[in-house]
Amino acid sequence: MSTPDPFDLIVIGAGMAGSAAAEKCARAGWRVAIVDDLPYGGTCALRGCDPKKILRRGAEIVDAAHLLTGKGIDPAGLAIDWPALSAHMHGFTDPVPTNMETSLARHDVVTLHGTARFTDADRLDIDGTIHRFRHALIATGARPRPLDFPGAEHLIDSTGFLYLEQLPERILFVGGGFISFEFAHIAARAGTKAVIADHGPRPLRGFDPDLVELLVTRSNTVGIDIHRTTEIVNVRPTGDGFDVTLDDHGHETTITTDLVVHGAGRRPDLARLDLDTADIAHGPHGVHVAGHLRSTTNPRIYAAGDAADTPGAPLTPVAVFEGKVAASNMLKDATTTPDYAGVATAVFTIPELARVGLLEGEARDAGIDLDVRYTDTSGWYSNYRIGETTAAAKILIDRTTDTIVGAHMLGPDYGELINICALAIKLGLTTRQLTSMSAAYPTVGSDLGSML
């Protein structure tokens, strides 16, 4: 059965990118529908950024108290009540799907539920009903990448970790990226023995290597055991847990653990869409799009966020502005390209590791006349005050323009401080302009002037 009239736009994926695009086009008077086979809200609000950081808050409290042991604080008896902390998290996540659907409906977006797949260049089958469209936006996000070692089916993914009713005594995290490090830091502060097994020589490869090594050392001090250059040979159930066999250049060891978590990366979630049926070119990094986010092979189709093969990082803010740019291009029949300059990102370990702009190696490869301003900030007042002994910053300056081309920071609240550097890169502010700012004192923001 087919709808009598085509939609101007059908958005596939009710996460942040899809909902932003749907509302923008609906406000312009288009007939818009959005569809998802999961509760509305997407990964960030329901299964990623937001719930993760609520759980991290408990870990922050525990860590902060331990940092001031002997300095006026006695952390004896302080512990995370995981079920209560989880209930606090649910207080945020549970209302999200209804609230998002209500907001979309208020903008006259038709909200659909079910699995979508293309049946032609301008048609979607959504659980047996054919819907025609002038345009479709693919914003389906990403899902954990397949793992091919024996026993991989026994792993839980990041969603499974976030919604654990209790934390076990031992967890092994597969992969050395965001998910493994962030969750390991939460689990360790909750009393869990955390192990990270990474196949490469350096974890968190998208971040400054010098600061990553500082973070690895800090992770070790809270009991996180990090194995590098390690392959998973197999995962075997033992009845009350798992034996995980690791191979490090031919040397095998077995770690017994209660739970194994998949933290080894994600891939665009496209498999169920039957893209070839609609002549939508795609690859392992997503739908092939031109710079203005339109499919290179089907002009009706646009893609945004993790589902699109773009230069943008797989971050929620990037997905949102790509969704808005795609919507604007559809509405105006324009070819505007998203501006990816000055996009900051952070790994919310404790303390957090943040980055914006180029890595030092990338800046040198680009031939920039580079001034590297590295500062160990562990003894600065803002860190002394809270007892943190691991903190540093590396700011990369183009000498010819006196502008920041990259900023890298490890320390408490540096996920906020990095945003000032992001703004400076976005607007082309010089370091002289930044240091002329009089910041409120004493704040972490006031440290930037001394870092420069």
C-alpha positions in Angstrom: 0.0 0.0 0.0 1.4 3.4 -1.0 0.8 6.8 0.5 -1.4 9.1 -1.7 1.1 11.9 -1.9 4.9 11.8 -1.6 6.7 13.4 1.2 9.0 16.3 0.4 11.5 14.7 2.8 11.8 11.4 4.7 14.5 11.3 7.3 15.9 7.9 8.2 17.2 8.0 11.7 15.7 9.9 14.6 18.9 11.0 16.3 20.3 14.5 16.6 21.2 15.0 12.9 17.9 13.6 11.6 15.7 15.5 14.0 17.5 18.8 13.3 17.0 18.4 9.6 13.4 17.3 9.9 12.4 20.2 12.0 14.2 22.7 9.8 12.5 21.5 6.6 9.1 21.2 8.3 9.3 24.8 9.5 9.9 25.8 5.9 6.6 24.2 5.0 7.7 20.9 3.6 5.8 17.7 4.2 8.3 15.8 6.3 8.4 12.3 7.9 11.0 10.7 10.1 11.5 7.0 10.8 13.5 4.9 13.2 13.3 1.3 14.4 14.6 2.3 17.8 13.2 4.8 20.3 13.7 8.4 19.1 16.8 10.2 20.4 19.7 8.5 18.8 23.0 7.3 20.2 24.1 10.4 22.0 21.1 11.0 24.1 20.1 7.4 24.8 23.2 5.2 24.4 26.3 7.4 24.4 27.5 10.9 25.3 24.8 12.0 27.8 24.1 8.9 29.9 27.9 8.1 29.9 28.7 11.5 31.4 26.0 11.1 34.1 27.6 7.9 35.2 31.0 9.6 35.0 29.8 12.1 37.6 29.8 9.4 40.2 33.3 8.5 39.3 34.4 12.1 39.4 33.1 12.5 43.0 35.0 9.4 44.2 38.2 10.4 42.4 38.0 14.0 43.7 37.7 12.8 47.3 40.7 10.4 46.9 42.8 13.2 45.4 42.3 15.2 48.7 43.1 12.3 51.0 45.3 13.7 53.7 44.4 17.2 52.6 41.3 17.5 54.7 39.1 14.9 53.1 38.6 11.4 54.4 37.1 9.2 51.6 36.6 6.2 53.8 33.3 4.6 53.1 32.7 6.7 49.9 31.4 4.4 47.2 29.3 4.4 44.1 25.8 3.0 44.5 25.5 1.7 40.9 21.8 1.0 40.9 21.0 4.5 42.3 23.4 6.2 39.9 21.8 4.2 37.1 18.4 5.3 38.2 19.6 8.9 38.1 20.8 8.3 34.5 17.4 6.9 33.6 15.8 10.1 34.9 17.4 11.8 31.9 17.2 9.1 29.3 13.7 7.7 29.8 11.8 10.8 28.8 13.9 11.5 25.7 12.0 9.5 23.1 8.6 10.9 24.0 9.9 14.4 24.4 11.6 14.3 21.0 8.6 12.8 19.2 6.4 15.4 20.8 8.7 18.2 19.6 8.8 16.8 16.1 5.0 16.4 15.9 4.6 20.0 17.2 6.6 21.0 14.0 4.2 18.9 11.9 6.8 16.2 11.3 5.1 12.8 10.7 6.8 10.3 13.1 7.0 6.8 11.9 8.4 3.6 13.6 9.8 0.6 11.8 12.6 -0.6 9.7 13.2 1.4 6.5 14.6 0.0 3.2 14.8 1.4 -0.2 12.7 -0.2 -3.0 13.5 2.3 -5.7 15.3 5.6 -6.2 12.4 7.5 -4.7 10.6 4.9 -2.5 11.0 3.4 1.0 9.4 0.4 2.4 8.7 0.9 6.1 7.4 -2.3 7.6 5.4 -3.2 4.5 4.1 0.3 3.6 5.6 2.1 0.6 6.3 5.8 1.0 7.4 8.0 -1.9 9.7 11.0 -1.4 11.3 13.9 -3.3 14.3 13.7 -1.0 15.5 11.4 1.7 18.2 12.1 4.4 20.1 9.1 5.7 21.1 9.8 9.3 21.2 6.3 10.7 24.4 6.7 12.7 26.8 3.9 13.5 26.9 0.6 15.2 29.7 -1.5 16.8 31.9 -2.9 14.0 31.9 -6.7 13.6 34.6 -8.7 15.4 35.8 -11.9 13.9 37.6 -13.8 16.7 36.0 -16.9 18.3 33.6 -16.0 21.1 33.0 -12.5 19.9 29.3 -13.2 20.3 29.7 -13.1 24.1 30.7 -9.4 24.2 28.3 -6.7 25.2 28.4 -3.3 23.4 28.5 0.2 24.9 24.7 0.2 25.3 24.9 -3.0 27.3 27.5 -1.4 29.6 25.5 1.8 30.2 22.4 -0.2 31.2 24.0 -2.7 33.5 22.0 -3.2 36.6 25.2 -4.0 38.6 28.9 -3.7 37.8 30.8 -6.9 38.1 34.1 -7.2 39.9 36.2 -7.6 36.6 35.6 -6.2 33.1 37.8 -6.5 30.0 37.4 -3.8 27.4 38.3 -4.7 23.8 39.9 -1.7 21.9 41.9 1.3 22.9 39.5 4.1 21.9 37.0 6.5 23.5 34.5 3.8 24.7 37.1 1.6 26.4 38.9 4.4 28.2 35.8 6.3 29.3 34.1 3.2 30.6 37.2 1.8 32.2 37.7 5.1 34.2 34.1 4.9 35.4 34.3 1.2 36.3 37.6 1.6 38.1 36.2 4.3 40.4 33.3 2.0 41.2 35.7 -0.7 42.4 35.8 -2.8 39.3 39.1 -4.3 38.1 39.3 -2.9 34.5 41.5 -4.2 31.7 41.9 -2.6 28.3 43.2 -4.8 25.4 44.3 -2.7 22.4 45.7 -4.1 19.2 47.9 -1.1 18.4 51.1 0.3 20.1 49.3 3.5 21.1 45.8 3.9 22.3 43.6 6.9 21.5 45.4 7.4 18.2 43.5 10.6 17.4 45.0 12.4 20.3 48.4 13.9 21.1 50.8 11.0 21.8 52.6 12.8 24.6 49.4 13.5 26.5 48.1 10.0 25.8 51.1 8.5 27.6 50.4 10.7 30.6 46.8 9.5 30.6 47.9 5.9 30.4 50.1 6.4 33.5 47.2 8.1 35.3 45.0 5.2 34.3 47.4 2.7 35.7 47.4 4.5 39.1 43.7 3.9 39.5 44.1 0.2 38.7 43.4 0.1 34.9 45.6 -2.5 33.2 46.3 -1.6 29.6 47.6 -4.2 27.2 49.1 -2.8 23.9 49.9 -4.6 20.6 47.5 -7.3 21.7 45.2 -9.4 19.6 42.2 -11.2 21.0 42.6 -14.9 20.3 39.3 -16.1 21.7 36.7 -15.5 24.4 35.6 -18.7 26.2 32.7 -18.8 28.7 33.7 -20.4 32.0 30.3 -20.7 33.7 30.6 -17.7 35.9 32.6 -15.5 33.5 35.0 -15.7 30.6 38.6 -16.6 29.8 40.0 -14.1 27.3 43.2 -15.3 25.5 45.5 -12.4 24.3 48.3 -12.7 21.9 51.2 -10.2 22.1 53.6 -11.0 19.2 53.3 -14.8 19.7 53.2 -14.7 23.5 49.7 -15.8 24.8 48.2 -15.0 28.1 44.7 -15.6 29.5 42.8 -13.2 31.6 39.7 -14.3 33.5 37.0 -11.7 33.7 33.3 -11.4 34.5 32.4 -9.3 31.4 33.8 -8.4 28.1 32.8 -5.1 26.5 33.2 -4.2 22.8 35.0 -0.8 22.6 36.7 -1.5 19.3 35.1 1.1 17.1 31.9 1.6 15.1 30.8 1.5 11.5 28.0 3.3 9.6 24.7 1.6 10.2 23.6 1.0 6.6 23.2 -2.7 6.1 19.4 -2.9 6.3 18.7 0.0 3.9 19.2 -1.8 0.6 21.1 1.2 -0.8 22.0 -0.5 -4.0 18.3 -0.8 -4.9 18.1 3.0 -4.9 21.5 3.5 -6.7 23.1 5.0 -3.6 26.9 4.6 -3.7 28.4 3.7 -0.4 31.5 2.2 1.2 32.9 1.2 4.6 32.9 4.8 5.8 29.3 5.6 4.8 27.2 7.0 1.9 29.4 8.6 -0.7 28.4 12.2 -0.8 29.7 15.4 -2.5 30.9 18.2 -0.3 27.4 19.5 0.1 26.2 16.1 1.5 24.2 15.0 -1.6 24.7 11.4 -2.8 27.1 11.2 -5.7 24.8 8.8 -7.5 21.2 9.6 -6.5 20.4 13.3 -6.4 17.4 12.8 -4.3 19.5 11.4 -1.4 21.5 13.3 1.2 23.4 11.8 4.2 24.7 13.3 7.4 26.5 12.3 10.6 28.2 8.9 11.0 26.2 7.5 8.1 27.9 9.8 5.6 31.5 9.5 4.3 32.6 13.1 5.0 35.7 14.8 6.4 33.8 15.4 9.7 34.7 13.6 12.9 32.1 11.1 14.2 30.8 13.5 16.8 27.3 14.6 17.7 27.9 18.4 17.1 29.3 17.5 13.7 26.2 15.3 12.9 23.9 18.1 14.0 25.5 20.8 11.8 25.7 18.4 8.9 22.0 17.7 9.3 21.2 21.4 9.2 23.5 22.0 6.2 21.9 19.1 4.3 18.4 20.5 5.1 19.4 24.0 4.0 20.8 22.7 0.7 17.7 20.7 0.0 15.5 23.6 0.7 17.5 26.1 -1.3 18.8 23.7 -4.0 22.2 24.9 -2.8 25.7 23.4 -2.6 26.9 24.8 0.7 29.7 22.8 2.3 29.9 22.3 6.0 32.8 24.1 7.8 34.7 21.6 9.9 37.2 24.1 11.3 37.5 24.4 15.0 35.6 21.2 16.0 36.8 20.2 19.5 36.6 16.7 20.9 37.3 15.1 24.3 37.8 11.7 25.9 35.9 12.0 29.2 38.4 10.0 31.3 39.4 11.4 34.7 41.0 13.8 34.0 39.8 14.4 30.5 41.9 14.5 27.3 40.9 17.1 24.7 41.9 18.1 21.2 41.0 20.7 18.5 42.8 21.3 15.2 45.9 19.5 14.0 48.2 17.1 15.7 51.8 18.1 16.0 52.9 15.6 13.3 50.1 16.8 11.0 51.1 20.4 11.4 54.7 19.6 10.6 53.7 17.6 7.6 51.7 20.5 6.3 54.9 22.7 6.4 53.6 25.1 9.0 56.2 27.2 10.7 55.4 25.7 14.1 55.9 27.0 17.6 55.0 24.2 20.0 54.1 25.5 23.4 54.1 22.6 25.9 53.4 23.1 29.5 53.2 20.7 32.5 50.3 22.3 34.4 50.1 19.6 37.1 51.6 22.1 39.7 49.5 25.0 38.7 47.1 26.5 41.3 44.0 25.2 39.5 45.2 21.6 39.8 47.0 22.0 43.2 43.6 23.2 44.6 41.9 19.9 43.8 45.0 17.6 44.3 45.4 16.5 40.6 49.0 15.7 39.8 48.6 14.8 36.1 47.9 17.7 33.7 49.5 19.2 30.7 48.8 21.3 27.6 50.3 21.5 24.2 49.4 24.5 22.0 50.5 24.6 18.3 51.0 28.1 16.9 51.7 29.2 13.3 54.5 31.7 13.7 53.6 33.4 10.5 50.1 34.3 11.6 50.3 34.0 15.4 47.2 31.8 15.3 46.4 28.4 16.9 46.5 25.5 14.5 46.1 22.8 17.2 45.5 22.6 20.9 45.8 19.5 23.1 45.0 19.3 26.8 44.9 16.8 29.6 43.5 17.9 32.9 40.4 18.6 35.0 37.9 20.8 33.2 40.1 21.0 30.1 37.2 19.8 28.1 35.7 23.2 28.7 39.0 25.1 28.2 39.5 23.5 24.8 36.4 25.3 23.6 38.1 28.7 23.8 40.8 27.4 21.5 38.2 26.0 19.2 36.6 29.4 18.9 40.0 30.9 18.2 40.6 28.5 15.4 37.1 29.1 14.0 37.4 32.8 14.0 41.2 33.1 13.3 41.9 34.9 16.6 45.6 35.5 17.3 47.3 34.5 20.5 47.9 38.2 21.2 44.1 38.7 21.1 43.5 35.7 23.3 46.0 36.8 25.9 44.4 40.3 26.0 41.3 38.8 27.5 40.9 39.3 31.2 39.4 36.0 32.5 37.5 35.6 35.8 40.1 34.4 38.4 40.7 31.9 39.8 39.2 29.7 37.1 40.5 27.1 34.7 39.7 29.5 31.9 42.2 32.0 33.3 45.0 29.4 32.7 44.8 29.7 29.0 46.8 33.0 28.9 49.7 31.3 30.7 49.6 28.3 28.4 50.0 30.6 25.4 
